[in-house]
Amino acid sequence: MAEVIPHWLVKQASLSPNQPAIELVDGTVITFNELVEQSQTFARKLARLGIGKGAHVGVLSDNNPLMIVTIHALSFLGAVSVLLNTRLTTSELDYQLKDANVSIVISSDRLLEKAETLQVEQVKSFTTVGKLIPQTVDLVTELDLDDPFTIIYTSGTTGHPKGVVHTYGNHWWSAIGSALNLGLSKSDKWLAVLPYFHVSGLSIFLKSVIYGMPVYLVEKFNEQIVVDAIINRKVTIVSVVTVLLQKIMNTLGENQFPDSFRCMLLGGGPAPKPLLETAKERNIPVFQSYGMTETSSQIVTLSPQDALVKIGSAGKPLFPAQLQIKDKVPNEIGEIFVKGPMVTRGYFNNETATTKAFEDGWLSTGDLGYVDEEGYLYVVDRRKDLIISGGENIYPSEIESVLSGFEGIIEVGVAGRSDETWGQVPVAFVVVHDQSVTIEQILAYAKERLAAYKIPKEIHMVKSLPRNASNKLVRNKLCDLLEQ
């Protein structure tokens, strides 16, 4: 029998109508009551376009409050939001739209010109929809936790991207698992700056509705805005990736965050240990986490009591998730498998990929890691990023972590390059503070801290590293820099 709950936005609006749901940098506040009214009105306008239960609707938007209104509005119609990465090319987006059976795209005004080049039957901007006359239509009052809510495509670094289907239940359990780990406070306010078309950004706004918590909406990352929000706007939790954390720490300088700031939630892959140790020295509460699109955001996270004693660990699986390193003993590296109600049941219209991804109900993540004797997960690398040199396994993240401790280096990325003798050898790409830093200095630093076979055979100084919309390092594009 399907589990059904009241529509979560309507429920929260009835419980705390005047509580802020979204706060903007300019001081504008949208209460839960206002958010439900705006979303339901927008739903009735979307109905005028023929959108109804089961429709797949593309949403192409930068970080924007109307994007959140649109996603809620689609849920009131029983439609599925297909969230589109704004950085993709037209051909990449067309592939996803066709794969997901999307016939209409709703776009932010700024991206309308790009949206109109897409191969779909209809394209409408937020403003255009806003001018429509609302249609009288019965809106959804209950959510079936088994029903699909969103489709988000994986990054597709190998082969075509796959559409991850998230049910309402996946998002519900992701929010509950996070709350049971980090706890809830009446004073909580979560800053959202990661892209909202990614599950890490979207999940903050769903937590907001489920918890009754305000979100401080930041449309574009700016380290000054983030630091100001924590110090002066009572933000208590921020979700970041490594490069954003580095910029925030540089901007903070010798200043301190207030005691009310309780969590810098760090995702996006293994973080350099020197960065985590510096954060600890400066009393910045960094909680590493591990998750992916398929797990509806974080599925493993350090808890507050472990943040300072398990530096480098992503923590333990959230309640009620499970984790195993298949056929491995503690401290032995292997592939990470996860299981739980926040894990997707599969990929849209792709039974082959779904079957390949699951083994006896466990999701094969493609990531490598180990658990220690106490059950704490340490993520090592993506399996596809592993460098095998002369039969030795080399993990790029380990070299990156070491080199990031060199004072003159701002950013570093490591990838494998083909080699006739060794099969592959590690190559490093670094962004430095100034040009006085030499490759010889970096190599000398590496030789003191790495086994000989792990020392990069080449070090290239570059202006920037390739990153995706979430600012995660895209290692498979590093070697393209050699051709520039």
C-alpha positions in Angstrom: 0.0 0.0 0.0 1.4 3.4 -1.0 2.4 5.8 1.7 0.6 9.2 1.3 1.3 12.4 3.2 -0.4 15.9 2.9 1.3 18.1 0.4 4.3 19.2 2.3 4.2 22.9 1.3 0.5 23.3 2.2 1.1 21.4 5.5 4.0 23.7 6.4 2.1 26.8 5.5 -0.7 25.7 7.8 1.7 25.0 10.7 3.8 28.2 10.3 2.2 30.6 7.8 4.2 33.6 8.7 7.6 31.9 9.1 10.1 33.0 6.4 10.6 30.3 3.8 13.0 32.2 1.5 15.1 35.3 2.3 16.8 37.2 -0.5 20.1 39.1 -0.4 18.2 42.4 -1.0 16.1 41.8 2.2 12.9 40.5 0.5 11.2 37.8 2.6 8.8 35.2 1.3 6.8 33.4 4.0 5.5 29.9 3.7 2.0 31.2 3.3 3.1 33.5 0.4 5.1 30.6 -1.1 2.2 28.3 -1.2 -0.1 31.0 -2.7 2.5 31.9 -5.3 3.1 28.2 -6.2 -0.6 27.3 -6.4 -1.3 30.4 -8.6 1.6 29.5 -10.9 0.3 25.9 -11.0 -3.1 27.1 -12.3 -1.3 29.2 -14.9 0.9 26.2 -16.0 -2.4 24.2 -16.3 -3.4 26.7 -19.0 -0.5 25.2 -21.1 -1.9 21.7 -20.9 0.4 20.5 -18.1 -1.1 17.9 -15.9 -0.5 14.7 -13.9 2.5 12.7 -15.3 3.7 15.4 -17.6 7.5 15.8 -17.8 8.4 19.5 -17.8 11.9 20.8 -18.4 13.0 23.6 -16.0 15.9 25.7 -17.3 16.9 28.3 -14.8 19.7 29.9 -12.9 19.4 30.2 -9.1 16.2 32.1 -8.9 13.2 32.2 -6.5 10.8 31.6 -9.4 12.6 28.4 -10.1 11.6 27.1 -6.7 8.0 28.4 -7.2 7.9 26.5 -10.5 9.0 23.2 -9.0 6.4 23.5 -6.2 3.8 24.5 -8.8 4.5 21.4 -10.9 4.1 19.2 -7.8 0.6 20.7 -7.4 -0.2 19.4 -10.9 1.3 16.0 -10.3 3.9 16.8 -13.0 7.6 15.8 -13.0 10.3 18.5 -13.0 13.2 17.6 -15.3 15.9 19.9 -14.0 18.3 21.1 -16.7 22.0 22.1 -16.2 22.4 25.6 -17.5 26.0 25.0 -18.5 25.2 22.3 -21.1 25.3 22.9 -24.8 22.0 23.0 -26.8 22.8 19.5 -28.2 23.4 18.1 -24.7 20.2 19.5 -23.5 18.3 18.3 -26.5 19.5 14.7 -25.8 18.2 14.9 -22.2 14.8 16.5 -23.3 14.3 13.7 -25.8 15.4 11.0 -23.4 13.1 12.3 -20.7 10.0 12.7 -23.0 9.9 16.5 -22.4 7.6 18.5 -24.7 7.6 21.8 -22.8 10.4 23.8 -21.1 9.9 26.6 -18.5 12.8 29.0 -18.5 14.1 31.8 -16.4 13.9 35.1 -18.4 17.7 35.4 -18.6 18.0 32.0 -20.3 15.0 32.3 -22.6 17.1 32.9 -25.7 19.0 29.6 -25.1 15.7 27.8 -24.3 14.2 28.9 -27.6 16.9 27.0 -29.5 15.9 23.7 -27.9 14.0 21.0 -29.8 10.7 21.0 -27.9 7.1 21.8 -28.7 6.8 24.7 -26.3 9.1 27.1 -24.5 7.8 29.6 -22.0 9.6 32.0 -19.6 8.6 32.7 -16.0 7.3 36.1 -17.0 5.2 34.7 -19.9 3.6 32.1 -17.6 3.0 34.8 -15.0 0.9 36.7 -17.5 -1.5 33.8 -18.2 -5.0 33.6 -16.7 -5.2 30.9 -14.0 -7.2 27.9 -15.0 -9.7 26.3 -12.7 -8.2 23.0 -11.9 -8.0 20.6 -8.9 -4.6 20.8 -7.3 -2.8 17.9 -5.6 -3.5 17.8 -1.9 -1.6 14.6 -1.0 1.7 13.3 -2.1 2.3 9.6 -2.8 5.8 9.0 -1.7 6.2 6.4 -4.5 5.4 9.0 -7.2 8.2 10.5 -9.2 8.9 14.2 -8.4 12.1 15.1 -10.2 14.5 13.8 -12.9 18.0 15.0 -12.7 20.7 13.8 -15.2 24.1 12.6 -14.1 27.1 14.5 -15.4 27.7 12.0 -18.1 31.5 12.0 -17.9 31.5 8.5 -19.4 28.9 7.9 -22.2 25.5 9.5 -22.3 24.1 11.0 -19.1 21.4 9.1 -17.3 18.1 10.5 -15.9 18.0 9.8 -12.2 14.3 9.5 -11.1 13.7 10.8 -7.6 10.4 10.1 -5.9 8.8 12.2 -3.2 9.9 9.5 -0.8 13.5 9.7 -1.9 13.6 13.5 -1.1 11.6 13.0 2.1 14.0 10.4 3.5 17.0 12.5 2.5 15.7 15.4 4.5 14.8 13.2 7.5 18.2 11.5 7.5 20.0 14.8 7.5 17.9 16.2 10.3 18.5 13.1 12.5 22.2 13.6 12.0 22.7 17.4 12.1 19.8 18.0 14.4 17.3 20.9 14.0 17.2 24.2 15.7 14.5 26.9 15.7 17.2 29.4 14.8 18.4 27.4 11.7 18.8 29.2 8.4 20.4 27.4 5.5 22.3 29.3 2.8 21.7 28.0 -0.7 24.3 28.9 -3.4 25.1 25.6 -5.1 23.1 25.2 -8.4 19.5 24.5 -7.7 19.3 22.2 -10.8 21.6 19.9 -8.9 20.2 17.7 -6.2 22.5 19.3 -3.6 21.0 22.7 -4.2 17.4 21.6 -4.7 17.5 19.5 -1.5 18.0 22.6 0.6 14.6 24.0 -0.5 12.9 20.7 0.2 14.4 20.5 3.7 13.1 24.0 4.2 9.5 22.9 3.5 9.8 19.7 5.6 11.6 21.4 8.5 9.8 24.8 8.4 13.2 26.4 8.0 14.1 29.6 6.1 16.6 29.4 3.2 18.9 32.4 2.4 18.8 32.3 -1.4 22.0 33.4 -3.1 21.7 33.6 -6.9 25.5 33.5 -7.6 28.4 32.6 -5.4 30.2 35.5 -3.9 32.5 34.9 -1.0 31.8 38.3 0.6 28.0 37.7 0.5 28.5 34.3 2.1 30.7 35.6 4.9 28.3 38.5 5.5 25.4 36.2 5.6 27.0 34.0 8.3 28.2 37.0 10.4 25.3 39.4 10.0 22.3 37.6 8.6 22.1 34.7 11.1 22.8 31.9 8.6 23.6 28.7 10.6 24.3 26.2 7.8 26.0 26.5 4.4 26.5 23.8 1.7 29.8 24.1 -0.2 32.4 22.3 -2.2 36.1 22.5 -1.6 36.9 25.5 -3.9 34.1 27.5 -2.3 35.3 26.7 1.2 38.8 27.9 0.3 37.5 31.2 -1.0 35.3 31.7 2.1 38.2 31.0 4.4 40.5 33.4 2.5 37.8 36.2 2.7 37.2 35.5 6.4 40.9 36.0 7.1 41.7 36.2 10.8 38.1 37.0 11.7 35.8 34.4 13.4 32.4 33.1 12.6 29.8 33.6 15.4 29.0 30.6 17.7 25.5 30.5 16.1 27.1 29.2 12.8 27.1 25.5 13.3 27.7 23.7 10.0 29.8 24.1 6.9 28.5 21.1 5.0 31.2 20.0 2.6 30.5 17.8 -0.4 31.8 17.2 -3.9 34.5 14.6 -3.3 37.5 14.1 -1.0 38.8 17.3 0.5 42.5 18.1 1.0 43.5 17.3 4.5 45.5 20.5 4.9 42.3 22.5 4.2 40.3 20.6 6.8 43.1 21.0 9.4 43.2 24.8 8.7 39.5 25.0 9.1 39.8 23.2 12.5 42.4 25.6 13.6 40.1 28.5 12.8 37.1 27.0 14.5 35.1 26.6 11.3 32.7 23.6 11.8 33.3 21.7 8.6 31.3 18.5 8.3 32.4 16.3 5.3 29.7 14.5 3.5 29.3 12.0 0.7 26.5 11.7 -1.8 25.5 11.7 -5.4 22.6 12.4 -7.6 21.4 8.8 -7.2 21.2 9.2 -3.4 19.1 12.4 -3.4 22.0 14.4 -1.9 24.2 13.4 1.1 23.9 9.8 2.3 27.0 9.7 4.5 27.9 12.7 6.7 30.1 13.4 9.7 28.1 14.2 12.8 28.8 17.2 15.0 30.6 15.2 17.7 32.9 13.6 15.2 33.8 16.6 13.0 37.1 17.4 14.8 38.2 13.9 15.7 37.6 12.2 12.3 39.1 14.8 9.9 39.2 13.4 6.4 36.2 11.1 7.0 32.8 11.5 5.4 31.2 10.0 8.5 28.7 7.2 8.8 25.6 6.5 6.8 22.6 8.6 7.6 19.6 7.0 9.3 18.2 4.8 7.7 20.9 4.3 5.0 23.4 1.4 4.8 26.9 1.3 3.4 29.4 -1.5 2.6 32.8 -1.8 0.9 32.0 -5.0 -0.9 34.2 -8.0 0.1 36.7 -5.8 1.9 37.9 -5.8 5.5 38.3 -2.5 7.5 40.9 -0.1 6.0 40.9 -2.0 2.7 40.0 0.1 -0.3 37.1 -1.1 -2.5 34.0 0.1 -4.2 31.4 1.9 -2.1 27.9 0.4 -2.2 24.9 2.1 -0.6 21.3 1.3 0.2 18.3 3.1 1.7 15.0 4.8 1.0 16.7 8.0 -0.2 18.4 6.0 -3.0 16.8 6.2 -6.5 15.1 3.1 -7.8 16.7 3.6 -11.2 17.2 5.7 -14.3 14.3 6.9 -16.5 13.7 4.8 -19.6 17.0 3.0 -19.1 16.5 -0.5 -17.8 20.0 -1.6 -18.8 21.7 1.1 -16.8 19.4 0.5 -13.8 20.1 -3.3 -13.8 23.9 -2.6 -14.1 23.8 -0.1 -11.2 22.2 -2.4 -8.6 23.2 -5.6 -7.0 20.7 -7.2 -4.7 19.2 -3.8 -3.9 22.6 -2.2 -3.3 23.6 0.8 -5.5 27.1 0.5 -7.0 28.4 4.0 -6.7 31.5 3.7 -8.8 33.5 5.4 -6.0 36.4 4.0 -4.1 36.8 4.2 -0.3 37.3 2.3 2.9 35.7 2.1 6.3 37.8 2.1 9.5 37.4 -0.2 12.5 34.7 2.1 13.8 32.6 2.2 10.6 33.6 5.7 9.4 33.8 6.1 5.6 36.9 7.6 3.9 36.3 8.3 0.2 39.4 7.9 -1.8 38.4 8.6 -5.4 36.2 7.9 -8.4 36.9 4.5 -9.8 37.2 6.0 -13.3 39.8 8.5 -12.0 42.1 5.8 -10.5 45.6 5.8 -12.1 47.2 2.4 -12.5 51.0 2.9 -12.9 53.2 -0.1 -13.3 50.6 -2.2 -11.4 50.4 0.3 -8.5 47.1 2.1 -7.7 47.5 5.8 -7.5 44.6 8.0 -6.2 44.6 11.5 -7.6 42.9 12.9 -4.5 45.9 11.8 -2.4 48.4 13.7 -4.5 46.0 16.7 -4.7 45.7 16.7 -0.9 49.5 16.7 -0.4 50.2 19.4 -3.1 47.4 21.7 -1.7 49.5 22.0 1.5 52.2 23.8 -0.5 51.8 27.5 0.5 52.0 28.9 -3.0 49.3 26.7 -4.5 45.7 27.8 -4.7 44.2 24.9 -6.6 45.5 21.5 -7.9 44.1 18.8 -10.0 45.8 15.4 -10.9 45.0 13.1 -13.8 46.6 10.0 -15.4 48.4 10.3 -18.7 49.2 7.4 -21.0 52.7 6.2 -20.8 54.4 3.4 -22.9 56.5 2.1 -20.0 54.2 2.4 -17.0 50.7 2.3 -18.6 49.8 5.6 -16.9 51.6 8.2 -14.9 50.2 11.0 -12.7 50.3 14.6 -14.1 49.5 17.6 -11.9 47.9 20.9 -12.9 48.3 23.8 -10.4 47.0 27.3 -10.0 49.5 29.4 -8.1 49.4 32.7 -6.1 52.2 34.3 -8.1 54.7 33.3 -10.8 57.6 33.2 -8.3 56.5 29.7 -7.4 58.6 27.2 -9.4 57.9 23.7 -10.6 61.2 22.6 -8.9 59.9 23.9 -5.6 56.7 22.0 -5.9 58.5 18.8 -6.9 60.8 19.0 -4.0 57.8 19.4 -1.7 56.2 16.4 -3.3 59.3 14.2 -3.0 59.4 14.7 0.8 55.8 13.6 1.2 54.9 11.1 -1.5 56.3 7.7 -2.6 58.4 7.9 -5.8 55.7 6.3 -8.0 53.1 8.9 -6.8 55.2 12.0 -7.6 53.7 13.7 -10.7 55.9 13.1 -13.8 54.8 16.6 -15.1 53.5 19.7 -13.3 51.8 22.3 -15.4 50.9 25.8 -14.2 47.5 26.9 -15.5 45.2 29.8 -15.0 42.2 27.7 -13.9 41.0 24.1 -13.6 38.0 22.6 -15.4 35.0 22.5 -13.1 31.3 21.7 -13.5 28.3 23.8 -12.4 28.8 22.6 -8.8 32.4 23.7 -8.9 33.6 20.1 -8.7 36.8 19.3 -10.4 36.3 17.5 -13.8 39.4 15.4 -13.9 38.8 13.8 -17.3 39.2 17.3 -18.9 42.5 18.1 -17.2 44.6 16.6 -19.9 42.8 18.7 -22.5 44.8 21.6 -20.9 48.0 20.2 -22.4 46.6 20.9 -25.9 45.9 24.6 -25.2 
